[in-house]
């Protein structure tokens, strides 16, 4: 009876799969992205948020997103708080710009709500097609470099210097050594196609540090911590501050293009695109993503988005939403492993951040380096993010430089209204609001 119900709802036979294959695919996807359970609370807690509450919010928001994607959109795509946006939340918006974490959660909710409206009214295609590919590549790479800077800073590998702004830290310190070892191990395991390479690296460094006396063991399982410190604490009024426009836009922009790229990329790998190369039910998939972001903000975590790691489950045979439902169940089970998450030191997650940075920086290879009007905005956008410690500033400078260089070069045909309007808005913000 259960098998027939699952077959009817997820259309398993139609997709040439079965329950066993989907479960294995779900477990595989979860293992490749479970590192977010440890990394997200570590990053967001630096903004002043309660570590335990963020841990719960991360697991629950991920489960909600996966359930919507699986049960409604019927795609084997898992969701969780996005890397890069969680770092921007803490280091850019809260610590950098001085906003409260409650206002930052409000900005995440507004971006998710806007994303939801764009999906309902089918404006997303127009927006996606309006943004030049070079800017998309530069922004993706910039987020990677931003993560790399945070990883190096958290491990003490890069430190502040009054003369040169940054300098090499003391590499003989345990934190630096553990972070570098973790990065080396994760990269090697990923190259060898070991499932769960990132999580293995994080847990391996944590255990090694415990054995050598540099970290304390807090236990493995317990009842979930209270989510009260973060649930429904978002400050929508604070997020409506005009100066927060670039923040809301940054959350929306990155989530929109990251989700679009992930959905198409994963669907292509799994043969889920139709004859025209389009993704059926993309509206539902987009609304699942935006709905998860709103739910996550209400619970107490940064933007929840589709994960490219879902490809691991696709490769294992996952073809339907049952894969995502399995991932959701595993995230809920993870709620009982909060002591283990609390035992993970920052240097153990630094290696994971650095590895994710490598993957994201790879988008630079797709830039047209033979065309200076395309290459210059890419480099400006990519470099601005780590050097200003802000994804929003990098996006703004990327748009401004793209519009200005194209106009001065007489390449007006490369410009479209969306790029020009956004460039003028960002320029106005720098001139009159900063």
N, C-alpha and C positions, 0 to 999 in steps of 0.2 A: 504493500500500500504506500509506504513512505517513498520507495524507489519510484513508483508511478507518479506520485505527486511532484517529486523533484524533477522527473523527466518532463512532465507536462509544463511546469512553471518555467524551468530554465531551458527547455527544448534541447536536452542533452543528446538525444538520438539525432536530431536535425543537425547538430554541430559535431556529430561523429565523436562523441566523448561519453564518459560514464562517471558515476559517483566517485569511484576509487581514484580515477585520474584527476578529477577536479579537487579532491581532498589533498592529494599529493602536491598538486600545483599550488593550492592555497598555503600549505605548510612551507613550500619552497619560497614563495613570495614573502611570507612573513619573516622567514629567517634572514632574507636579504635586506629587509627594512626595519627589523626589530631594534636596530641601534638607536632609532629615534626615541625609544622609550627612555634611554639613558641620556641622550644628548640634549633633547628638548628641555627637560627640567633643569639641566645643568646651565643652559644658556639663559633661559627666561628667569631663573631664580636670581641672576645677577641684576635684574631690573628691580628687585625688591619683592617679587612674587614668592609665595610659599612653595617650596620645593615639592612637598608631598601633594599639595593641591594641583600643581601643574602636572605632576606625574599622572594623577587620576584623570585630569582633563585631557591629557595627551592620549591616553588609552581609550577613553570614552568617545572623544571626538573622532578618533581614527575608526573606531567600531561603527559609529553612526554613519560616517562617510562611506565606509565599505558596504554597510547594509543597504544604503540607498542605491549605491552604484550596482550592487549585486541583485537586489530584489526588484528594483524599478527599471534601471537601465539595462540590466542583464549583461554586464561586461566584466571580464576577469581582471579588473583594474582596481588596485587598492589605494586608499588615501590615508594621509597622516599629515601632521604639521610639517610644512615645507622647510627644508634646509635653505639658508640664505635669508629667508623672510623672518625666521626666528632671531637670527643674528641682527638683522636690521631693526627689528622690534626693540631688542635690548640695547645694542650699542649705538644705533643710529637715532631712534626716536626718543627713548627714555634717557639713556646716559649722555647721548650726544646733543640732542635738541632740548632736553630738560622737561619733557612732558611726563606726566604720571603714567604708570603702566595701565591704569584704568582708562585714561584717554587713548592710549595706544590700542587697547582692546576695542574701544569704540570705533577707532579708525579701521580696524580689521573687520568689524561688523559692517560698517558702511561700505567698504570695498566689496565684501561678500554680497551685500544687498544689491549694490550696483551691478555686480557680475550677474546676479540672478535676473535683474530686469533686462540686461543686455541679452541674456539667453532666451527669455520669454519673447521679447520683441525682435529677436533674430538680427540684432545690430552687430553681433560679435564678428560675423564674417566681414562686414565692411571695415570694422576697426582693424582686424587682423591684416586684411589686404592693404590697408592704408599705411601701415608702418613698414618702412624699408627693411629688407632682410639684413642689411649691414648693421643697422641699429639693434636689431634683435640679437645678432651674434655678439656685438660689443657688450650689450647689457648682460647676456648670459655669462660671458667670460669675466666681466667685471664682478659679478656676484661670486664667481669662483675665486677671483683674486681677493675679494673682501673676506671670504671664508678663510683663505690661506693666511691673511694678515691676523685674523682673530685667533686662529690655531697657533700660530707662531708666538703671538703675544701671550696667550693663556699658558703656554708651555715655558715661557721665559726665554725662548730662543731669540726673540726680538724684543728689545727694551727701548724705553724712551731715552733720548740724548738731547740736551739743550743746544748743542752745537750742530748736530746733523739730523735732528728730529728722531731718527731711529738708529739703533746700533745692534750689533750682535751681543746676545746675552752670554751668560756663563754656561757653556755646554757641558760642564762637569757636574752641574746640578742634577739631582735625580729626576726632576720634572721634565727637563729638556731631554735627558737620555731616554726616559720611558716614552715620551711623545714621539721621538724619532724612531725608536725601535718599533713602536706600534704602527707608525706609518709604513715602515719597511715591510713589516709582516703582512699588513693588510694589502699592500700593493702586490706583494709576491703571491699571496693566496688568491687575490682577484685575477691575476695573470694566469694562474693555474686553474682558474674556473672552479674554485672551491666554494660551494654554496654557503652563504652566511659569513663571507670573509671579513666583513666589517665588524660584525658582532663577535666573531672569534677573536679578532685583534683586540677589541675593547676588553672583553672578559679575560683574555690571556694576560694583558698588561696589568689589569686589576689584581688578578691572582698572583702574578709575579711580584708585584709591589707588596702584597700582603705577606708573602713568604719571606721577603727581604726586610720586612719591618717598616716599610714606608707608607703603609695604608692599613686601616683598621677594617675588620670584618664586622658588618652590622647585621648579618643574618641573610636568609634567603626568602622565606615566606612569612606573611602576616596578613591580617585583615587590611583592606585598603585604607590609606590615610583619608582624612576629611577633605572634601572639596569646598567646604564652606568659605575659606579665605579668598577664593577666586570666582566662584559661581555667581553670575549675574552682577559682577562688580564693574562691568564696562561703563565708561562715562561717555555717553553719546553727545552730550552738550559740549564737552571738551573737544570732541573730535570734529565738531562743526566750526571750530576756530578756522578763520580764513587761512592762517599760516599752515594749517594742517592739510591744505589741499594737495600739496606735493606728496605728503605721506600717504594719504588715501589713494592717490593716483599711483604711487609706487607699488603699494600692496596690490591694487587692481591690475596694473599693467603686467607685473611679473606673474601673478597668478593666471591671468588670461592667456598669456603666451606660453607659459610653462605648461598649463593644462592642455592647451590646443596641441602643442608639440608632442606632449606625452601621449595623449589619446590617439593621435594619428600614427605616431611611431610604434606604439604597442599594438594597435589594431593592424597595422601593416605587417608586423612581425608574426601576428597570429592568423593572418589571412581573413580578417574580419571586415575588410573594406568591400564595398559593392563593386559592380562592374565599372562604374564611373570613377572609382578611386575615392569615394566619399564614405564617411562613417555613418551608417544608419543609427538613428536615435541619438545623434550627437547632442541634440537639445537636452535630452534627459541626462546624458552624461555630464554636460556642463552645469545643469541645475543641481545635480548630485554634488558636484564640486563646490558650487557657491553655497548650497544649503549646508554643507559640512563646515564651511568657513564661518557662517553665521552661528551655527551651533557651537563650534569651537570657541568663538569669541565670547559667547554667553557662558560657557563652561570655564573659560580661563586659559586659552592658549592662542598662539599666533595662527596665521592663515593655514588652513587645512587644504591640501591639494593632492592631485593625482600623482602617483609615484612611478617613475620610469623603471624602478626595480620590479614592477609588475611583469616586465619582460621575462624575468626568471621563471615565473609561473607559467607564462605562455609557452616558453621553451619546454617546460615539463608536461605540456599537454592541455593546460587550462584554456577553455574556450567560452565559458559562460560565467554568469554572475555567481554561480555556486562557489567558484574559486574565491571571489571577494568575500562571500559570506563566511567561508572558512577562516579567512584572515581576520574578519571581525570577531569571530568567536575566540581566536587566539589572543587578540588584543584585550578582550574582556578577561580572559584567564590571567593575563599578565598583571592585572590589577592586584593580584595577591603576591606579587614579587617586588613590592616597594622597598623592602630592606636591601635587596640585591642592587636595585637602582641607586639607592642612597649610598652604597659602598663604592660607586664608580667615581674616581677622582677626575678632575678636569684634564689632567695630562693624558688620561686614558682615552678621552674623547677627542683630544687635540689631533691625534694621529688620524682618526676617522674624518674629522673636518678637513684635514689637509688632503686626504685621498679624494673626498668629494670635490674639493677645489680643483684637483687635477682633471677630473672628468668634465667639470663645467668649463674650465679654461680651454678645453679642446675645441670649442666652437670658433675660436680664432682662426682655425684652419680653413673655415668656410668664407672668410672675408676676402674681398677682392683687393689684394694688396698692390695690384698694378694700376688701380684707379685711386689717385690721391684724394679725390672728393668723397670716396667711399671709405678708404682706409683711415683717414684722419679722424672722422667722427667715431669710428670703432675704437681707435686707440684712446681717444679722449674719454669716451664713456667708460672703457674698461679700467683705465688708470685712475679716473676720478673717484671711483667707488672705494678702493682701499685707501687712497691718499686723503680723501675727505671723510673717510669712515662713514659713508652714507650711500645707500643704494639710490635714494631719491635724488641726491645731488648729481650722481653719475648719470641717471636717466635724463635729468634736466639739461645738463651740459651737453649730453649726446644729441638731444633734439636741437638745441640752439646752434651747436657747431655744424650739424648736418644742414640745417636751413640756411645758415649764413654762408657756408662754403659753396653750396650748390648755387645760391643766388649770385654771389660774387663771381662765380665761374661761368655764369650765363647758362647754367643747366636747369632752367626753370621747369623743363619738362619732367625732371626727376622729382619735383616737389608736388605735393597734393595738399588740399585744404587742411586735412587733419594735422599733418606735420607742421605746417606754417602756423596754425592757430595755437598748437601746443607749445611751439618754440616761442611765440610772442607772450603766451601766458607765463612760461617759465622765466623769460627775460624780465617781464614785469615784476615777478616775485623777487628776483635778485635785486632789481633796481629800487623797488619801493617798499618791500616788506621785510627784507633782511636787515 
